[in-house]
Amino acid sequence: MNRRPGLLASIGLNLASLVMTLPALALLGLTVAGIASSVAIVGLFVLTVTLVLLRQLAGVQRRLVSAGLGEPVARAYSDTRGLSPVARVRRWLTDRARWADAAWALFTCTVGAIVSVVALAVVLYPVWSITWYFLWRSLPADLPQPYHFLHVADPARGAIFTVVSVLAGIAGMRWLTPALTRWRLLMDASIIADSRTAALEERVERVTASRTSTVDAAAAELRRIERDLHDGPQARLAALGMELGLAEQLALRDPQAAAGLIAEARANAHTALADIRSVVRGIYPPVLADRGYPSAISALVADLPLAVSLDLEPGERLSPPLESALYFATSECLANILKHAHAGQAWVCLRRTPRAIRVEVGDDGVGGAAADGAGLRGVARRLTAFDGMMSVTSPPGAGTRIEMEVPCEPSSGRTTRSFATD
């Protein structure tokens, strides 16, 4: 977090932080009231609602800190999915991250507010100095003079003092205001964001879990391939061998029957070849290897019994493992739509940023999809292997939207551009 915000950004960040001082003060008061009356049900209710609202307010400040420092600022809260209301409240009340939000509210109402006021006062100081000078010149001589406490009694000295004050104010605007703003943001981050150590520990845990799930997924994929080969091509090739053996025995005694067996063997050979090609496409589609993700998705949706609109932003080819993960994750989402959504139409949207690839898969179906379902767990597992994220929005009766984001770098081996086809 070495970035220091500029002057305009500093003014905006400090003003926004000061605006949040009033709701933070109100929520801080409710927190104290809730703690004081926590022996009653009403007190616990007030405390619980306050902690929820504090999380939302702290989330706004985290976004401001992230914008000011130029780095993601996040806080991991305790997971309460699947818990009963009572267990969820108990988890909230024992979550250190939520109490850190309360500590931030105390900071932003005291030290943080003072720092923001000083940073903004430095910006206003040159204007105030000029206004003060002309106020001094306009006052009658018999009134107390504003500069008398500095022993400045004539206009020339007052003008020199004003110029020096303006120059000092401009210097403060250039260096002091951004420095104070950065210090304020760093203090905010130290309270409402996970520390670097905690973030690294969490990432190590995610990578460990991802490695385990990836190994399990790879083993399951190998079993699937073995089963597909055993049930399809292997059985047909065994039948092919038997037919050719019988044809060899009948070649001299009954040439016509041998010719029929050879024809059947040829048909089985063609079918076995088609089965092998199907298995290969399931492992890594040739169109994905040759033309990239957009073309592979276009080919995939062309065979689906559902209208799927594509909005795939062109760009440089990604690394093959990342392209494969995105392709199969998208394929799994579309398969879930066909199985469960009862949708009339679906869409796939691809957007690129300098640091990430974002893919959205949605439909207009019945909604109600669960992020921890078997199908979407597989999607999340593929993305986690690349430090990616998935979010699911699926209100009942209003369709489903699955958003996937994966950090990326264009493949250094291929720099050709791939284009989508609608």
C-alpha positions as CSV (number, residue, x, y, z in Angstrom):
1,M,0.0,0.0,0.0
2,N,2.6,2.5,-1.1
3,R,0.2,4.6,-3.2
4,R,-0.5,8.2,-2.0
5,P,-3.8,9.7,-3.2
6,G,-3.6,13.0,-5.1
7,L,-5.1,16.3,-4.0
8,L,-8.5,16.0,-5.5
9,A,-8.8,12.3,-4.4
10,S,-7.7,13.4,-0.9
11,I,-10.4,16.0,-0.8
12,G,-13.1,13.6,-1.9
13,L,-12.0,10.8,0.4
14,N,-11.9,13.0,3.4
15,L,-15.3,14.5,2.7
16,A,-16.8,11.1,2.2
17,S,-15.2,9.9,5.4
18,L,-16.6,12.9,7.3
19,V,-20.1,12.2,5.9
20,M,-19.9,8.7,7.3
21,T,-19.0,10.1,10.8
22,L,-22.7,10.8,11.7
23,P,-24.1,7.3,10.9
24,A,-21.0,5.8,12.5
25,L,-21.6,7.9,15.7
26,A,-25.3,6.8,15.7
27,L,-24.4,3.1,15.3
28,L,-21.7,3.4,17.9
29,G,-24.2,4.8,20.4
30,L,-26.6,1.9,19.5
31,T,-23.8,-0.5,20.1
32,V,-23.1,0.8,23.6
33,A,-26.9,0.8,24.3
34,G,-27.1,-2.8,23.1
35,I,-24.2,-3.9,25.2
36,A,-25.6,-2.2,28.3
37,S,-29.0,-3.8,27.8
38,S,-27.8,-7.2,26.5
39,V,-29.3,-9.0,29.4
40,A,-32.7,-8.4,27.8
41,I,-33.9,-9.7,24.4
42,V,-34.4,-6.2,23.1
43,G,-30.8,-5.4,23.9
44,L,-29.5,-8.4,22.0
45,F,-31.8,-7.5,19.1
46,V,-30.5,-3.9,19.0
47,L,-26.9,-5.1,19.2
48,T,-27.4,-7.7,16.4
49,V,-29.0,-5.2,14.0
50,T,-26.3,-2.6,14.8
51,L,-23.5,-5.1,14.0
52,V,-25.2,-5.9,10.7
53,L,-25.4,-2.2,9.8
54,L,-21.9,-1.5,11.0
55,R,-20.7,-4.2,8.5
56,Q,-22.4,-2.4,5.7
57,L,-21.0,1.0,6.7
58,A,-17.5,-0.5,7.2
59,G,-17.8,-2.0,3.7
60,V,-18.3,1.4,2.2
61,Q,-15.2,2.7,4.0
62,R,-13.3,-0.4,2.7
63,R,-14.2,0.6,-0.8
64,L,-13.0,4.1,-0.2
65,V,-9.7,2.8,1.3
66,S,-9.2,0.5,-1.6
67,A,-9.8,3.4,-4.1
68,G,-7.4,5.6,-2.2
69,L,-4.6,3.1,-1.7
70,G,-5.0,1.4,-5.0
71,E,-5.1,-2.1,-3.5
72,P,-8.0,-4.5,-2.6
73,V,-9.0,-4.2,1.0
74,A,-11.1,-7.0,2.4
75,R,-12.3,-8.5,5.6
76,A,-13.2,-12.2,6.2
77,Y,-16.4,-12.5,8.3
78,S,-17.5,-15.7,9.9
79,D,-19.5,-17.9,7.5
80,T,-23.1,-18.2,8.7
81,R,-24.6,-20.0,5.7
82,G,-26.9,-22.9,6.7
83,L,-27.2,-21.8,10.4
84,S,-30.4,-21.3,12.2
85,P,-31.3,-17.7,13.2
86,V,-30.2,-18.3,16.8
87,A,-26.9,-19.8,15.8
88,R,-26.4,-17.1,13.2
89,V,-26.9,-14.4,15.8
90,R,-24.5,-16.2,18.2
91,R,-21.9,-16.4,15.4
92,W,-22.3,-12.7,14.7
93,L,-21.9,-11.7,18.4
94,T,-18.6,-13.7,18.6
95,D,-17.2,-12.6,15.3
96,R,-14.0,-10.5,15.8
97,A,-14.4,-8.9,12.4
98,R,-17.8,-7.4,13.4
99,W,-16.4,-6.0,16.6
100,A,-13.5,-4.6,14.6
101,D,-16.2,-2.6,12.7
102,A,-17.4,-1.2,16.0
103,A,-13.8,-0.2,16.8
104,W,-13.5,1.5,13.5
105,A,-16.7,3.5,14.2
106,L,-15.0,4.7,17.4
107,F,-11.9,5.7,15.5
108,T,-13.7,7.4,12.7
109,C,-15.8,9.5,15.2
110,T,-12.6,10.7,17.0
111,V,-9.1,10.5,15.6
112,G,-10.2,9.9,12.1
113,A,-12.6,12.8,12.0
114,I,-9.9,15.1,13.4
115,V,-7.4,14.0,10.8
116,S,-9.9,14.6,8.0
117,V,-10.8,18.0,9.3
118,V,-7.1,19.0,9.5
119,A,-6.5,17.7,6.0
120,L,-9.4,19.7,4.6
121,A,-8.4,22.8,6.6
122,V,-5.0,22.8,5.0
123,V,-6.7,22.9,1.6
124,L,-8.9,25.9,2.7
125,Y,-6.0,27.8,4.4
126,P,-4.9,29.8,1.3
127,V,-8.4,30.9,0.7
128,W,-8.8,31.8,4.3
129,S,-5.5,33.8,4.3
130,I,-6.6,35.9,1.3
131,T,-10.0,36.5,2.8
132,W,-8.4,37.5,6.1
133,Y,-6.2,40.0,4.4
134,F,-9.0,41.8,2.7
135,L,-11.1,41.7,5.8
136,W,-8.2,43.4,7.6
137,R,-8.0,46.1,4.9
138,S,-11.8,46.8,5.1
139,L,-12.0,47.2,8.9
140,P,-12.2,50.7,10.3
141,A,-9.0,51.8,12.1
142,D,-10.7,52.2,15.4
143,L,-11.7,48.4,15.5
144,P,-9.3,45.7,16.7
145,Q,-7.1,44.7,13.8
146,P,-6.9,41.0,12.9
147,Y,-3.1,41.1,12.4
148,H,-2.2,43.0,15.6
149,F,-1.4,39.8,17.5
150,L,1.4,39.2,14.9
151,H,2.6,42.8,15.3
152,V,1.7,43.4,11.6
153,A,0.4,47.0,11.5
154,D,0.7,48.2,7.9
155,P,-0.7,46.9,4.6
156,A,2.7,46.0,3.0
157,R,3.6,43.7,5.9
158,G,0.1,42.3,5.8
159,A,0.4,41.5,2.1
160,I,3.8,39.9,2.6
161,F,2.4,37.8,5.4
162,T,-0.6,36.8,3.2
163,V,1.7,35.7,0.3
164,V,3.8,33.7,2.7
165,S,0.6,32.1,4.2
166,V,-0.7,31.3,0.7
167,L,2.6,29.7,-0.4
168,A,2.7,27.7,2.9
169,G,-0.9,26.6,2.3
170,I,-0.2,25.5,-1.3
171,A,2.8,23.5,0.0
172,G,0.5,21.9,2.6
173,M,-2.0,21.1,-0.1
174,R,0.7,19.5,-2.2
175,W,2.3,17.3,0.6
176,L,0.5,17.5,3.9
177,T,-3.1,16.8,2.8
178,P,-2.2,13.7,0.8
179,A,0.1,12.5,3.6
180,L,-2.7,12.9,6.2
181,T,-5.2,11.3,3.9
182,R,-2.9,8.3,3.4
183,W,-2.3,7.9,7.1
184,R,-6.1,8.1,7.7
185,L,-6.7,5.4,5.1
186,L,-3.9,3.2,6.5
187,M,-5.4,3.4,10.0
188,D,-8.8,2.6,8.6
189,A,-7.3,-0.4,6.8
190,S,-5.5,-1.6,9.9
191,I,-8.9,-1.8,11.8
192,I,-11.4,-2.9,9.2
193,A,-9.3,-5.0,6.9
194,D,-7.5,-8.3,7.4
195,S,-3.8,-7.9,8.0
196,R,-1.3,-9.1,5.5
197,T,-0.5,-12.1,7.7
198,A,-4.1,-13.0,8.0
199,A,-4.6,-12.6,4.3
200,L,-1.7,-14.8,3.6
201,E,-2.9,-17.4,6.0
202,E,-6.3,-17.4,4.5
203,R,-4.8,-17.7,1.0
204,V,-2.6,-20.6,2.1
205,E,-5.8,-22.3,3.5
206,R,-7.6,-21.7,0.2
207,V,-4.7,-23.0,-1.9
208,T,-4.4,-26.1,0.4
209,A,-8.2,-26.8,0.1
210,S,-8.0,-26.1,-3.7
211,R,-5.1,-28.5,-4.1
212,T,-7.0,-31.2,-2.3
213,S,-10.2,-30.7,-4.3
214,T,-8.2,-30.4,-7.5
215,V,-6.5,-33.7,-6.9
216,D,-9.9,-35.3,-6.1
217,A,-11.4,-33.8,-9.2
218,A,-8.5,-35.1,-11.3
219,A,-8.9,-38.6,-9.9
220,A,-12.7,-38.4,-10.6
221,E,-12.0,-37.2,-14.2
222,L,-9.6,-40.1,-14.8
223,R,-12.2,-42.5,-13.6
224,R,-14.8,-41.0,-15.9
225,I,-12.4,-41.2,-18.9
226,E,-11.6,-44.9,-18.0
227,R,-15.4,-45.6,-17.7
228,D,-16.1,-43.9,-21.0
229,L,-13.4,-45.8,-22.8
230,H,-14.4,-49.1,-21.2
231,D,-18.1,-48.8,-22.0
232,G,-17.6,-47.4,-25.5
233,P,-14.5,-47.8,-27.6
234,Q,-13.1,-50.7,-25.7
235,A,-16.3,-52.8,-26.0
236,R,-16.6,-52.0,-29.7
237,L,-13.0,-52.8,-30.4
238,A,-13.4,-56.1,-28.6
239,A,-16.4,-56.9,-30.8
240,L,-14.4,-55.8,-33.8
241,G,-11.7,-58.3,-33.0
242,M,-14.2,-61.1,-32.6
243,E,-15.9,-60.3,-35.9
244,L,-12.6,-60.2,-37.7
245,G,-11.6,-63.6,-36.1
246,L,-14.9,-65.2,-37.3
247,A,-14.4,-63.7,-40.8
248,E,-11.0,-65.1,-40.9
249,Q,-12.4,-68.6,-40.1
250,L,-15.2,-68.3,-42.7
251,A,-13.1,-66.7,-45.4
252,L,-12.5,-70.0,-47.2
253,R,-15.6,-72.0,-46.3
254,D,-18.3,-69.2,-46.6
255,P,-16.9,-66.1,-48.3
256,Q,-20.3,-64.4,-48.4
257,A,-20.7,-64.7,-44.6
258,A,-17.2,-63.5,-44.1
259,A,-17.9,-60.5,-46.2
260,G,-20.9,-59.7,-44.0
261,L,-18.8,-59.9,-40.9
262,I,-16.2,-57.7,-42.4
263,A,-18.9,-55.1,-43.2
264,E,-20.1,-55.2,-39.6
265,A,-16.5,-54.9,-38.4
266,R,-16.0,-51.8,-40.5
267,A,-19.2,-50.3,-39.1
268,N,-18.0,-51.0,-35.6
269,A,-14.7,-49.5,-36.4
270,H,-16.4,-46.2,-37.5
271,T,-18.5,-46.2,-34.3
272,A,-15.5,-46.8,-32.1
273,L,-13.7,-44.0,-33.8
274,A,-16.6,-41.7,-33.2
275,D,-16.7,-42.8,-29.5
276,I,-13.0,-42.0,-29.2
277,R,-13.5,-38.6,-30.7
278,S,-16.3,-37.9,-28.2
279,V,-14.1,-38.9,-25.3
280,V,-11.3,-36.7,-26.6
281,R,-13.7,-33.7,-27.0
282,G,-14.7,-34.2,-23.3
283,I,-11.0,-34.1,-22.3
284,Y,-10.0,-31.0,-24.3
285,P,-12.1,-29.9,-27.3
286,P,-10.0,-29.4,-30.4
287,V,-11.7,-26.1,-31.2
288,L,-10.6,-24.8,-27.7
289,A,-7.0,-25.7,-28.4
290,D,-7.1,-24.3,-32.0
291,R,-9.2,-21.1,-31.6
292,G,-9.6,-20.3,-27.9
293,Y,-12.4,-19.8,-25.5
294,P,-14.9,-17.6,-27.5
295,S,-14.9,-19.9,-30.5
296,A,-15.2,-23.0,-28.3
297,I,-18.2,-21.5,-26.4
298,S,-19.8,-20.6,-29.7
299,A,-19.4,-24.2,-30.9
300,L,-20.8,-25.5,-27.6
301,V,-24.0,-23.4,-27.5
302,A,-24.7,-24.2,-31.2
303,D,-25.5,-27.8,-30.2
304,L,-27.7,-26.8,-27.2
305,P,-31.5,-27.1,-27.3
306,L,-31.7,-23.6,-25.8
307,A,-31.4,-20.1,-27.1
308,V,-28.1,-18.8,-25.7
309,S,-26.9,-15.2,-26.6
310,L,-23.2,-14.5,-26.5
311,D,-21.4,-11.3,-25.7
312,L,-17.8,-12.3,-25.7
313,E,-15.2,-9.5,-25.8
314,P,-12.2,-10.4,-28.0
315,G,-8.7,-10.3,-26.8
316,E,-5.4,-12.1,-26.5
317,R,-5.3,-15.8,-26.0
318,L,-5.1,-16.9,-22.4
319,S,-2.9,-19.7,-21.1
320,P,-4.3,-23.2,-22.0
321,P,-5.0,-24.2,-18.4
322,L,-7.0,-21.0,-17.7
323,E,-8.9,-21.3,-21.0
324,S,-9.7,-24.9,-20.2
325,A,-11.0,-24.0,-16.7
326,L,-13.2,-21.2,-18.0
327,Y,-14.5,-23.3,-20.8
328,F,-15.5,-26.3,-18.6
329,A,-16.8,-23.9,-15.8
330,T,-19.1,-22.2,-18.4
331,S,-20.1,-25.6,-19.8
332,E,-21.1,-26.9,-16.4
333,C,-23.1,-23.7,-15.8
334,L,-25.0,-24.2,-19.1
335,A,-25.5,-27.9,-18.3
336,N,-27.1,-26.9,-14.9
337,I,-29.4,-24.5,-16.8
338,L,-30.6,-27.2,-19.1
339,K,-31.1,-29.6,-16.1
340,H,-32.8,-27.4,-13.5
341,A,-33.6,-23.8,-14.7
342,H,-36.6,-24.5,-17.1
343,A,-35.4,-21.4,-18.9
344,G,-36.5,-19.9,-22.2
345,Q,-33.2,-18.3,-22.9
346,A,-29.7,-17.9,-21.4
347,W,-26.6,-15.8,-22.0
348,V,-22.8,-15.9,-21.7
349,C,-20.9,-12.6,-21.3
350,L,-17.1,-12.3,-21.3
351,R,-15.4,-9.1,-20.1
352,R,-11.6,-8.5,-19.8
353,T,-9.7,-6.1,-17.6
354,P,-6.0,-5.7,-17.3
355,R,-5.9,-8.0,-14.3
356,A,-8.9,-10.3,-14.6
357,I,-11.3,-12.2,-16.8
358,R,-15.0,-11.9,-15.9
359,V,-17.6,-14.4,-17.2
360,E,-21.3,-14.1,-16.5
361,V,-23.7,-17.0,-17.3
362,G,-27.4,-16.3,-16.7
363,D,-30.8,-17.5,-17.5
364,D,-34.5,-16.4,-17.2
365,G,-35.6,-19.6,-15.4
366,V,-37.1,-20.5,-12.1
367,G,-34.1,-19.4,-10.0
368,G,-33.4,-20.7,-6.5
369,A,-30.0,-22.1,-7.4
370,A,-27.7,-22.8,-4.4
371,A,-24.0,-21.9,-4.6
372,D,-23.2,-25.0,-2.6
373,G,-25.0,-27.4,-5.0
374,A,-23.1,-30.3,-6.5
375,G,-22.8,-28.7,-10.0
376,L,-21.7,-25.2,-8.8
377,R,-19.3,-26.7,-6.3
378,G,-17.5,-28.2,-9.3
379,V,-17.4,-24.8,-11.0
380,A,-16.0,-23.1,-7.8
381,R,-13.4,-25.8,-7.5
382,R,-12.2,-25.2,-11.1
383,L,-11.9,-21.4,-10.4
384,T,-10.3,-21.8,-7.0
385,A,-7.3,-23.6,-8.6
386,F,-6.6,-20.3,-10.4
387,D,-7.3,-18.1,-7.3
388,G,-10.7,-17.2,-8.9
389,M,-14.1,-16.4,-7.4
390,M,-17.7,-17.2,-8.1
391,S,-20.9,-15.5,-7.0
392,V,-24.4,-16.7,-7.5
393,T,-27.5,-14.5,-7.6
394,S,-30.6,-16.6,-7.9
395,P,-33.8,-15.2,-6.4
396,P,-36.8,-17.6,-6.7
397,G,-38.7,-17.0,-9.8
398,A,-36.3,-14.4,-11.2
399,G,-33.7,-16.5,-13.0
400,T,-30.0,-17.1,-12.1
401,R,-26.9,-15.1,-12.7
402,I,-23.5,-16.7,-12.1
403,E,-20.5,-14.4,-12.1
404,M,-17.0,-15.8,-12.4
405,E,-13.8,-13.8,-12.0
406,V,-10.2,-15.2,-12.5
407,P,-7.0,-13.3,-12.3
408,C,-5.2,-13.6,-15.6
409,E,-2.2,-12.8,-17.8
410,P,-2.3,-13.3,-21.5
411,S,-0.5,-16.4,-22.7
412,S,3.1,-15.5,-23.5
413,G,3.2,-18.3,-26.1
414,R,0.3,-17.0,-28.1
415,T,-0.5,-13.5,-28.9
416,T,-3.0,-14.0,-31.7
417,R,-6.4,-12.4,-31.1
418,S,-9.5,-14.6,-30.9
419,F,-12.9,-13.3,-32.0
420,A,-16.4,-14.2,-30.9
421,T,-19.1,-15.2,-33.2
422,D,-22.7,-14.5,-32.3
